[in-house]
Each structure stands twice: as C-alpha cells, then as structure tokens.
Amino acid sequence: MNSLWMWLGFNLFVLVLLALDLGLLHRGGKEVGIREALLLSLGYFLLTLIFGAGVYHFLGKSAGIAFFTGYLIEKSLSVDNIFVFVLIFSHFAVPRQYQHRVLFWGILGALVMRATLILTGAAIIEAFHWVIYLFGAFLLLTGGRMLVTVNQEPDLQNNRLNRLIRRHFRVTEDFEGSRFFSRRNGMIYLTPLMVVLILVEVSDVVFALDSIPAIFAITTDPFIVYTSNVFAILGLRALYFALVGIIHRFHYLKYGLSLVLMVVGIKMIVNAAFGKVIPTEAALLVTALLIGGSMLVSMIKTRGLPRDVAAAEAVHGWVPGSPAKPRTAEKTETPLTKNEPQP
C-alpha cells in the first residue's frame, strides 16, 4: 500500500511545477515558440525518466515497468488530444498567445478530474473484480470507434455543447484579450476563450474515460496509474506547441492508437480470466511497436505532400458534441464566435 507521504510529496511536486510554469516560464501570456516547447518537452521527459527510475528502484521492477508502460500509453493517447485542440483552436480562431492560458487551466482541471476518476476506478475494481471485464470490453469498443472516426471531419459549427453554452449564458462577440470573463453594464459575460476552455475540459474528460481504463489494464495500483497519467498530462501543453506545426504528418498514428486500445483491452480480459498470461513487458513492447510503426508509416506517407493537403486529410477525428460533417459538405466555414439568437 502506497504511503500517504508518497501521495502528498508527489502532489506538492506537481504544484511546484505548475507554479513555475505559470509564474516564471510563461509570465505575461507570451507566445510559446517551437524551441521553447521542445526544451520544455525534453525537460518533462527527463523528469519522467528520473521519477520512473525511482519507482523501479524503490517500489520494484514490476512497478517500474508498469509506470513506463502506462506513461507510454497515456502519452501516445494524448496526441489524439492534440488533434482535438488543433481543431478547436482553429475553428474559434484562438490567437496563439492565448492558447497556452487555455491549455494551462484546462490541464489543471484535468489533473483534478483524472485523480477523481482514477481513485474511483481503483476502488470499484477492488470491490467488484468483474468490472475489469467491462473495462476490457469498453476498450475494445473504443478502439473500434476510433478506427471508424479516423477520417471523419467534426462539424464544430453545430457542436451541441457550444450551442448549449450560448443559449444559457451571455457570451461576448469577440475575444477580450486573455480573459475568460468580461463585465458589461453590470453583467458578467463569458468570452469565446471561456467557451474554448469548456470544450477542452469536456474533451479531456471524455478521452480520460478511454485512457484510464487502458492503464488499469497494465496495473491497478492507483499511485502508478495516477503518476503515469500526471507526467503524460504535464508535458501535454509543451507537446502541443512542439507538434502543432507538424501534427498533420501523424495521420496514421490514430490507427496505431486504436490498435493499442484494443490490445490492452484483450490483455485486461485475458489476464482477468486466466491469470497473468500476458505480461506487462509484452504490452510495453507491442505498444511501442504499434506507436512507432504508425508514426513511421505516417512520415513516409505524407513525405513530399503540400502541408495544406496533408492537413486536410490528417487533422480529423471526433470532438465531443460535434456531429460528423457529411462528405459533400463545403470545406470552408466561418468560425462560430457570435451569440446565437435566443429562442
């Protein structure tokens, strides 16, 4: 059983990192450049390696392998979040210098919500072992859904959550700098940046319902599941700014991610039924091969393609609340940043 001091120490460490990120590294909401994003990504990766080595040394070999496997799965699945961020930011025309603010607060909320989901999931699995079969089946269905929606273009113009917010709250027509709220004539308005933040938060919760069961297929230790999730999420902002310019080159990665979910779902069901038939080391190897192979295929297939052509094919997927655009729909649209008429 993990000690209370381990949980307190790790969360204090995370709070210090977030304070440094907001207070020192991005003071004044400056635009994040590619070089800075790459250095931040490298820094978070090195911290992950150091922490994982500590887990391996102090908690044992199996815990260390489970941590790195969970981190690899979560980090790979987080790239799918980046596709969604690109779609949302592009549709709402969010200025680049404000995107870091949205991602910071979005990911801070994601840490709290994921911690709640992980602790709840661990308690449910401990109390009701048969739930593992449901998690495994859910991962198989999720992987299949991802395969089906790989080439779908979401209709953000008709996003149901966006429309719901604008129907029940006052929303300013334009951005108010980096503010999420604005006061006009004594009344509080949401800004389009707040609408974007809500969409990002909801999207992360939905994707967490996929990724967290995937890590429970590797280990049911809540500390390992939580820490591997947190390290993957902490570097998500930096990874977004590092990859946003070349994300269109990773179209086939989504096929690899869907297969990873299906593989870990099978592992979860088989091991629950017959004991530890499929070792964690095998899951780590298969995950690395699927992710690495799909990235290699992506780079080869998109080599030499004009960026606009590659982006038109790659930056697709499912955004929560958004129906898929019909194939015959026009590709050009005006971002929905104005209030809709009140019913």
C-alpha positions, 0 to 999 in steps of 0.5 A: 500500500502506497504511503500517504507521504508518497501521495502528498510529496508527489502532489506538492511536486506537481504544484511546484511545477505548475507554479513555475510554469505559470509564474516564471516560464510563461509570465505575461501570456507570451507566445510559446515558440517551437524551441521553447516547447521542445526544451520544455518537452525534453525537460518533462521527459527527463523528469519522467525518466528520473521519477520512473527510475525511482519507482523501479528502484524503490517500489520494484521492477514490476512497478517500474515497468508498469509506470513506463508502460502506462506513461507510454500509453497515456502519452501516445493517447494524448496526441489524439488530444492534440488533434482535438485542440488543433481543431478547436483552436482553429475553428474559434480562431484562438490567437496563439498567445492565448492558447497556452492560458487555455491549455494551462487551466484546462490541464489543471482541471484535468489533473483534478478530474483524472485523480477523481476518476482514477481513485474511483476506478481503483476502488470499484475494481477492488470491490467488484473484480468483474468490472475489469471485464467491462473495462476490457470490453469498453476498450475494445469498443473504443478502439473500434470507434476510433478506427471508424472516426479516423477520417471523419471531419467534426462539424464544430459549427453545430457542436451541441455543447457550444450551442448549449453554452450560448443559449444559457449564458451571455457570451461576448462577440469577440475575444477580450484579450486573455480573459475568460470573463468580461463585465458589461453594464453590470453583467458578467459575460463569458468570452469565446476563450471561456467557451474554448476552455469548456470544450477542452475540459469536456474533451479531456474528460471524455478521452480520460474515460478511454485512457484510464481504463487502458492503464488499469489494464497494465496495473491497478495500483492507483499511485502508478496509474495516477503518476503515469497519467500526471507526467503524460498530462504535464508535458501535454501543453509543451507537446502541443506547441512542439507538434502543432506545426507538424501534427498533420504528418501523424495521420496514421498514428490514430490507427496505431492508437486504436490498435493499442486500445484494443490490445490492452483491452484483450490483455485486461480480459485475458489476464482477468480470466486466466491469470497473468498470461500476458505480461506487462513487458509484452504490452510495453513492447507491442505498444511501442511497436504499434506507436512507432510503426504508425508514426513511421508509416505516417512520415513516409506517407505524407513525405513530399505532400503540400502541408495544406493537403496533408492537413486536410486529410490528417487533422480529423477525428471526433470532438465531443458534441460535434456531429460528423460533417457529411462528405459533400459538405463545403470545406470552408466555414466561418468560425462560430464566435457570435451569440446565437439568437435566443429562442 
